[in-house]
Amino acid sequence: MKRIRMTEHWRIPVDRVILLASIGVGLAITVGSLMPGPPVPDVENGDKLMHLGGYAALAACWSLALTGRRGYVLLGSMLFGVLIECLQGLTPYRSFDMMDMLANGCGALLGTALMQLAAPFLDRRTRSHAS
């Protein structure tokens, strides 16, 4: 089997991968939050942990994607969580929940804070995106 050598032509810039991941996480949260689906497993506060983790991932990805815009990332992620909760209240199969909104905001704060802490350990190119 012949191995293909990676050339500059085949390399995908890290910036694009991070941007696509950020968009993908946002779309996954939107679809998962607004589409009817199976109930969350019956684990105490399991849905809140899902909200926390999802919004932490969202904020972390966008912290990498948007150079020097951590405050905007935090605000945008929190507002996105508010918007999604409000939209859920308009659907017949989902409901508006203030505690979910709080979990979304805490997740956004967690993801942003983790990226702030991780910035010194990231490689030089990626670190410039997390600032």
Beta strands, then each sheet from edge to edge (+ up, - down):
end
